[in-house]
Amino acid sequence: MSANRPAFRPEPLFDSATDSSALQSADSTQTWVPVIGCSADFPIEIFEPAVSQLLYHPEYNSTLILRTEIVSESENQIPATVPSFQGYQPIRCIHRKLLPRRPGRDEGLEQYCTLYGQSVSDTDADPVPSLLVLTPIVDGAGSPPYYHPRVSHLAFRYVPAEAPSIRIEAVPLPDTPLDLNSRLYRTCLALLETLHRYGWGTVTQYKKRVIHDRVVPRDAYQDLYLVLRERHKHLVNEWHEVTDPLKHVFEDIGIATFLILLWKRMYKLGPDEEGNTPLDEEPWRSWPRPPAGFVDLGCGNGLLTHILVSEGYEGCGVDVRARTSWSHYPEATQKSLRVEALDPTAFIQPDYHHPSLLPGVFLIGNHADELTPWVPVIATLCRASGYLSIPCCAWTFDSRYERSRNVPYPTGMSLDEFIETLHLGGDGSNASSYSHYRIWLASLSLHCGWKVESETLRIPSTRNWALIGREHSWNSSAEEEGARQNVLNILAEVDRRGMFKTRRPEGKAGDH
């Protein structure tokens, strides 16, 4: 079988409405209009797993949909509003609710999603699903929201033949345009291409490389993100930097959302803390948090620190120079932004303590550049409770990262097995320098005594891979001491090379 997906060659079907192969309702009260079709390029058994992606992840095909929630699923109770067809019998009906990405603009929509199989004479044989019908649930003569086609039913059908095909057919609402430039046709074109791609991916056992929501559940993240976005979106119009406000504001809202939910899970004290308090009542202000606050290393414009402080979290952001934005934040945020140069090598001195890096602190390295490799090192030295590192530019402790560096990996597994656990994303080849750098950072975290966890964050950045330390890898005081000695050896080697230079604070902080 070819490794390349067969070409997608869609064919408009508007003119085939009188074709005998068109869907026929059992009661003849509805006229089905064939919209578009293409060759199937996969067997009928693949139809159900292929359409399941459309069923459970409609957001993959529409930027206006946040996600879907399954209300119920039944093989026996088929709603009366679901159509019946000549030659088909219903197999399963899924009642789902589509949640819009912009709830203030678009309404949610409930749907019945019904799978059918062609009727079989053998009562012992189970019909193979080959038809999926989506039925929006709307009141009276109401219309579905903008992101849904103007139809009362939409069908995806596998047509078995010597050259099998897949097609989309619909029962359009009155006055719905039916031509190649119509919204209905363009929407069906996108849906058909998606189904064609999913079918081929299932045949070839495509393995998705980018896996989200490994550490923080998707639904909780999306719900809180929508609330925080509404609370802080005004910052886009109040931006005081030369950088793109849309990218930075929504990216840092996403990171703050992730951290708040991560901390809730990390520092949870008991089973009764979940609660059902609505998000508009700000329940996160009483959620668990780092015992010694957070420190945002290399905080830059200070936006992430500002969002966290504004939402009731104690901590600070440090950088070698103040940014224009700093003086425009509220007083509470300004007090939490500090100009200072962090010198990790100072920890080699006996009894050294940094005033902000207290035991139990949570470290944040958000595109921290030169400080990125130091994050797990400092976390071990100051006995931090955890850290989040989002790497960008590839640095080692005192120079640019070279991909020729050796990568130590855990005993008991091969390097390929270790890499597989990291879920690096991309094409899976790990051929890029950035992939090599992320592998090295993960092995460094292990070397420093942290269990390796990774997450592909839902933020508008190509550098959205995060490394998370929330548990230590040691199981005894001897292993703990071994991890600490590993870190001290790193400091000693950096000191021996003599290449590391602490950056001098800029502005007034650098004058004394």
SEGU-16787 format. One record per residue (C-alpha): residue in one letter; x negated, y, z negated. Coordinates in pm, whole numbers. Last residue first. Layout:
% SEGU-16787
  r       X       Y       Z
  a       X       Y       Z
...
END
This chain:
% SEGU-16787
  r       X       Y       Z
  h   -2427    4984   -4269
  d   -2394    5120   -3917
  g   -2248    4805   -3766
  a   -1912    4840   -3937
  k   -1886    5194   -3803
  g   -1874    5074   -3444
  e   -2003    4735   -3333
  p   -2092    4440   -3553
  r   -2430    4285   -3462
  r   -2415    3949   -3291
  t   -2590    3673   -3482
  k   -2878    3540   -3276
  f   -2935    3169   -3221
  m   -3250    3084   -3027
  g   -3478    2993   -3319
  r   -3503    2630   -3213
  r   -3571    2527   -3574
  d   -3269    2721   -3705
  v   -3041    2546   -3455
  e   -3190    2212   -3561
  a   -3142    2290   -3931
  l   -2782    2399   -3874
  i   -2706    2079   -3683
  n   -2871    1874   -3959
  l   -2649    2049   -4212
  v   -2346    1940   -4011
  n   -2456    1578   -4001
  q   -2527    1599   -4376
  r   -2168    1707   -4434
  a   -2043    1412   -4233
  g   -2265    1173   -4435
  e   -2148    1327   -4762
  e   -1792    1255   -4664
  e   -1887     902   -4563
  a   -2045     848   -4906
  s   -1743    1001   -5081
  s   -1526     744   -4910
  n   -1271     712   -4631
  w   -1405     971   -4387
  s   -1223    1079   -4074
  h   -1081    1397   -4221
  e    -733    1505   -4124
  r    -593    1824   -3973
  g    -844    1892   -3697
  i    -684    1994   -3370
  l    -842    2035   -3028
  a    -635    2236   -2783
  w    -606    2228   -2405
  n    -437    2539   -2267
  r    -717    2690   -2062
  t    -510    2723   -1744
  s    -298    2967   -1942
  p      74    3045   -1972
  i     126    2845   -2296
  r     289    2509   -2365
  l     -19    2359   -2529
  t    -187    2041   -2408
  e    -263    1876   -2739
  s    -559    1693   -2885
  e    -631    1507   -3207
  v    -974    1393   -3320
  k   -1017    1287   -3681
  w   -1269    1516   -3846
  g   -1604    1431   -4009
  c   -1842    1669   -3834
  h   -1956    1401   -3588
  l   -1592    1336   -3502
  s   -1548    1705   -3423
  l   -1864    1698   -3212
  s   -1725    1405   -3012
  a   -1418    1614   -2934
  l   -1631    1915   -2838
  w   -1840    1696   -2602
  i   -1527    1561   -2432
  r   -1398    1917   -2393
  y   -1726    2024   -2234
  h   -1721    1733   -1989
  s   -1369    1828   -1886
  y   -1479    2190   -1836
  s   -1776    2078   -1626
  s   -1536    1901   -1393
  a   -1555    1530   -1309
  n   -1322    1405   -1580
  s   -1161    1193   -1306
  g    -817    1199   -1464
  d    -670    1434   -1208
  g    -622    1713   -1459
  g    -523    1633   -1816
  l    -766    1576   -2102
  h    -558    1314   -2278
  l    -822    1269   -2551
  t    -765     899   -2615
  e    -872     811   -2259
  i   -1209     979   -2318
  f   -1278     743   -2609
  e   -1186     442   -2396
  d   -1414     563   -2118
  l   -1699     611   -2368
  s   -1652     254   -2486
  m   -1498     162   -2819
  g   -1608       0   -3145
  t   -1841     277   -3248
  p   -1704     622   -3190
  y   -1857     846   -2922
  p   -2180    1039   -2883
  v   -2187    1259   -2572
  n   -2533    1325   -2433
  r   -2583    1664   -2272
  s   -2611    1668   -1890
  r   -2299    1882   -1869
  e   -2495    2185   -1979
  y   -2322    2416   -2227
  r   -2449    2772   -2242
  s   -2682    2847   -2531
  d   -2710    2876   -2910
  f   -2450    2649   -3066
  t   -2308    2513   -2742
  w   -2096    2725   -2515
  a   -1842    2651   -2240
  c   -1604    2941   -2187
  c   -1245    2852   -2285
  p   -1185    2624   -2578
  i    -861    2628   -2781
  s    -964    2523   -3132
  l    -717    2464   -3414
  y    -850    2398   -3763
  g    -788    2213   -4087
  s    -790    2222   -4467
  a   -1126    2397   -4466
  r   -1404    2260   -4683
  c   -1629    2560   -4612
  l   -1900    2348   -4447
  t   -1662    2109   -4272
  a   -1449    2385   -4114
  i   -1769    2576   -4029
  v   -1889    2282   -3818
  p   -1545    2218   -3669
  v   -1529    2585   -3550
  w   -1896    2628   -3455
  p   -1851    2481   -3108
  t   -1600    2759   -3022
  l   -1788    3053   -3176
  e   -1963    3142   -2851
  d   -1628    3174   -2667
  a   -1343    3208   -2922
  h   -1069    3121   -2675
  n    -842    3087   -2979
  g   -1060    2944   -3257
  i    -832    2931   -3559
  l    -955    2812   -3899
  f    -724    2702   -4182
  v    -848    2784   -4533
  g    -833    2515   -4803
  p   -1174    2595   -4949
  l   -1251    2963   -4888
  l   -1384    3113   -4568
  s   -1273    3473   -4620
  p   -1533    3579   -4882
  h   -1812    3370   -4721
  h   -1993    3155   -4973
  y   -2360    3052   -4979
  d   -2449    2823   -5273
  p   -2774    2702   -5112
  q   -2855    2872   -4779
  i   -2777    2656   -4477
  f   -2437    2823   -4469
  a   -2603    3138   -4336
  t   -2642    2956   -4003
  p   -2274    3019   -3933
  d   -2333    3396   -3908
  l   -1999    3570   -3856
  a   -2029    3928   -3742
  e   -1774    4158   -3899
  v   -1497    4395   -3802
  r   -1186    4294   -3994
  l    -818    4275   -3906
  s    -582    4188   -4195
  k    -551    4543   -4327
  q    -450    4656   -3977
  t    -178    4388   -3973
  a     -17    4511   -4293
  e     -46    4874   -4176
  p     153    4811   -3859
  y     -41    4767   -3533
  h    -148    5064   -3321
  s    -498    5099   -3471
  w    -583    4741   -3377
  s    -470    4767   -3016
  t    -776    4964   -2905
  r   -1000    4677   -3012
  a   -1227    4661   -3314
  r   -1567    4504   -3270
  v   -1755    4197   -3391
  d   -1432    4008   -3456
  v   -1236    3881   -3754
  g    -866    3805   -3791
  c    -708    3764   -4132
  g    -472    3546   -4328
  e    -142    3529   -4510
  y     166    3423   -4316
  g     489    3623   -4345
  e     610    3641   -3985
  s     442    3976   -3926
  v     112    3827   -4046
  l     140    3547   -3790
  i     231    3782   -3505
  h     -45    4030   -3595
  t    -312    3760   -3623
  l    -217    3635   -3277
  l    -229    3989   -3140
  g    -568    4082   -3285
  n    -702    4214   -2953
  g   -1009    3993   -2994
  c    -959    3745   -3282
  g   -1312    3607   -3269
  l   -1232    3366   -3552
  d    -869    3382   -3669
  v    -892    3299   -4040
  f    -589    3140   -4204
  g    -449    3132   -4556
  a    -609    2961   -4856
  p    -334    2704   -4922
  p    -246    2680   -4550
  r     134    2701   -4508
  p     451    2521   -4614
  w     783    2670   -4497
  s     950    2947   -4696
  r     906    3223   -4438
  w     969    2959   -4172
  p    1342    2967   -4256
  e    1383    3298   -4070
  e    1766    3324   -4089
  d    1789    3329   -3706
  l    1630    2984   -3715
  p    1937    2832   -3872
  t    1867    2652   -4203
  n    1907    2279   -4157
  g    1660    2158   -4416
  e    1319    2007   -4345
  e    1179    2055   -4693
  d    1358    1770   -4863
  p    1106    1497   -4782
  g     825    1646   -4992
  l     516    1864   -4996
  k     467    1940   -4627
  y     125    2096   -4571
  m      46    1945   -4233
  r     398    1929   -4087
  k     490    2290   -4165
  w     137    2393   -4070
  l     180    2243   -3723
  l     518    2414   -3685
  i     375    2757   -3767
  l      65    2687   -3558
  f     262    2590   -3246
  t     483    2897   -3267
  a     177    3120   -3316
  i      16    2964   -3007
  g     331    3025   -2800
  i     365    3385   -2921
  d      -4    3421   -2832
  e      56    3311   -2474
  f     370    3522   -2442
  v     186    3841   -2541
  h    -137    3767   -2356
  k       7    3669   -2019
  l     274    3934   -1995
  p      39    4202   -2131
  d    -222    4160   -1854
  t    -549    4311   -1979
  v    -629    4683   -1994
  e    -528    4697   -2361
  h    -268    4915   -2534
  w      45    4706   -2478
  e     367    4856   -2613
  n     593    4739   -2330
  v     475    4378   -2365
  l     489    4413   -2745
  h     869    4435   -2720
  k     866    4057   -2660
  h     797    4005   -3031
  r    1126    3910   -3194
  e    1286    3768   -2880
  r     980    3554   -2818
  l     983    3439   -3180
  v    1337    3303   -3143
  l    1272    3133   -2809
  y     949    2984   -2945
  l    1131    2838   -3245
  d    1372    2641   -3025
  q    1103    2534   -2779
  y     867    2409   -3050
  a    1134    2218   -3242
  d    1250    2054   -2919
  r     900    1962   -2805
  p     784    1792   -3122
  v     441    1908   -3252
  v     138    1676   -3233
  r     180    1484   -2908
  d     409    1744   -2753
  h     253    1759   -2407
  i      88    1488   -2200
  v    -108    1590   -1892
  r    -234    1287   -1706
  k      94    1136   -1594
  k      28     783   -1480
  y     155     695   -1135
  q     262     334   -1119
  t     245     330    -737
  v     614     245    -705
  t     709     486    -984
  g     517     771    -820
  w     688     697    -487
  g    1030     723    -646
  y     939    1035    -841
  r     816    1207    -524
  h    1128    1125    -323
  l    1345    1231    -619
  t    1160    1563    -641
  e    1189    1623    -266
  l    1560    1551    -291
  l    1605    1799    -575
  a    1420    2076    -391
  l    1625    2022     -74
  c    1944    2004    -281
  t    1870    2349    -425
  r    1797    2493     -81
  y    2116    2343      62
  l    2336    2473    -218
  r    2171    2814    -213
  s    2271    2852     152
  n    2019    2915     430
  l    2064    2574     596
  d    2441    2607     594
  l    2736    2526     369
  p    2845    2840     186
  t    3070    2774    -119
  d    3412    2927     -57
  p    3591    2665    -268
  l    3368    2453    -494
  p    3153    2197    -317
  v    3203    1821    -359
  a    2849    1708    -300
  e    2616    1462    -126
  i    2243    1405    -167
  r    2065    1136      30
  i    1815     857      -8
  s    1729     630     281
  p    1661     266     358
  a    1519     164     700
  e    1660    -187     743
  a    1942     -59     524
  p    2016      27     164
  v    2153     379     104
  y    2026     519    -227
  r    2253     798    -341
  f    2217    1118    -542
  a    2561    1277    -598
  l    2674    1626    -705
  h    3027    1687    -834
  s    3241    1998    -895
  v    2995    2204    -696
  r    2851    2555    -704
  p    2492    2443    -772
  h    2364    2484   -1132
  y    2115    2757   -1232
  y    2379    3028   -1197
  p    2617    2884   -1456
  p    2895    2640   -1360
  s    3223    2785   -1230
  g    3554    2807   -1412
  a    3880    2689   -1259
  g    3988    2515   -1576
  d    3704    2495   -1828
  v    3376    2349   -1707
  i    3213    2009   -1754
  p    2963    1966   -1470
  t    2978    1624   -1301
  l    2648    1472   -1190
  v    2681    1151    -988
  l    2401     893    -964
  l    2422     611    -710
  s    2202     304    -652
  p    2212     122    -984
  v    2178    -256    -924
  p    2502    -439    -995
  d    2477    -719   -1251
  a    2543   -1068   -1117
  d    2753   -1316   -1312
  t    3080   -1195   -1158
  d    2948   -1269    -807
  s    3159   -1050    -581
  v    2934    -748    -625
  s    3037    -381    -634
  q    2759    -139    -543
  g    2608      14    -852
  y    2699     335   -1028
  l    2521     571   -1270
  t    2719     857   -1420
  c    2580    1186   -1548
  y    2857    1379   -1725
  q    2751    1735   -1775
  e    2747    2006   -2041
  l    2624    2353   -1953
  g    2443    2620   -2154
  e    2509    2982   -2068
  d    2256    3212   -1903
  r    2135    3559   -2002
  g    2085    3555   -2378
  p    2009    3183   -2363
  r    1708    3244   -2136
  r    1548    2901   -2092
  p    1892    2750   -2056
  l    1993    2432   -2244
  l    2157    2160   -2036
  k    2387    1935   -2237
  r    2418    1565   -2167
  h    2690    1300   -2155
  i    2540     987   -2002
  c    2768     739   -1829
  r    2662     381   -1748
  i    2744     114   -1493
  p    3029     256   -1287
  q    3150      38    -997
  y    3096     112    -629
  g    3259     -15    -307
  q    3520     259    -283
  f    3437     525    -534
  s    3554     652    -872
  p    3499    1009    -989
  v    3423    1109   -1350
  t    3702    1323   -1494
  a    3857    1017   -1666
  p    3549     972   -1882
  i    3373     629   -1867
  q    3368     446   -2199
  n    3201     108   -2155
  e    2835     158   -2071
  s    2796     460   -2299
  e    2555     743   -2371
  s    2620    1043   -2593
  v    2523    1407   -2647
  i    2178    1387   -2484
  e    2001    1723   -2505
  t    1841    1871   -2195
  r    1551    2108   -2162
  l    1464    2475   -2107
  i    1636    2521   -1771
  l    1576    2838   -1567
  t    1236    2719   -1436
  s    1415    2439   -1257
  n    1285    2103   -1133
  y    1077    1990   -1427
  e    1340    2139   -1659
  p    1579    1863   -1549
  h    1380    1619   -1768
  y    1610    1344   -1897
  l    1837    1291   -1601
  l    1604    1404   -1323
  q    1331    1180   -1462
  s    1586     900   -1493
  v    1647     941   -1119
  a    1321     758   -1042
  p    1370     485   -1304
  e    1716     413   -1153
  f    1614     422    -785
  i    1309     194    -819
  e    1514    -126    -788
  i    1641       3    -450
  p    1297     -33    -295
  f    1070     267    -217
  d     996     473      96
  a    1351     620      77
  s    1367     801     410
  c    1532    1142     391
  g    1872    1300     327
  i    2058    1630     300
  v    2405    1772     241
  p    2668    1501     293
  v    3005    1658     201
  w    3241    1458     -17
  t    3610    1537      13
  q    3805    1476    -304
  t    4159    1348    -340
  s    4090    1025    -149
  d    4175     816    -460
  a    3875     585    -433
  s    3644     868    -337
  q    3451     800     -15
  l    3082     876      13
  a    2966     929     371
  s    2862     620     570
  s    3166     648     797
  d    3028     974     932
  t    3289    1249     936
  a    3077    1476     720
  s    2772    1410     942
  d    2726    1773    1052
  f    2616    1885     706
  l    2348    1617     699
  p    2023    1815     706
  e    1717    1586     743
  p    1424    1594     503
  r    1083    1460     608
  f     868    1402     299
  a     545    1249     423
  p     457     914     270
  r     276     941     -65
  n     -93     866     -31
  a    -245     561    -198
  s    -131     344      91
  m       0       0       0
END
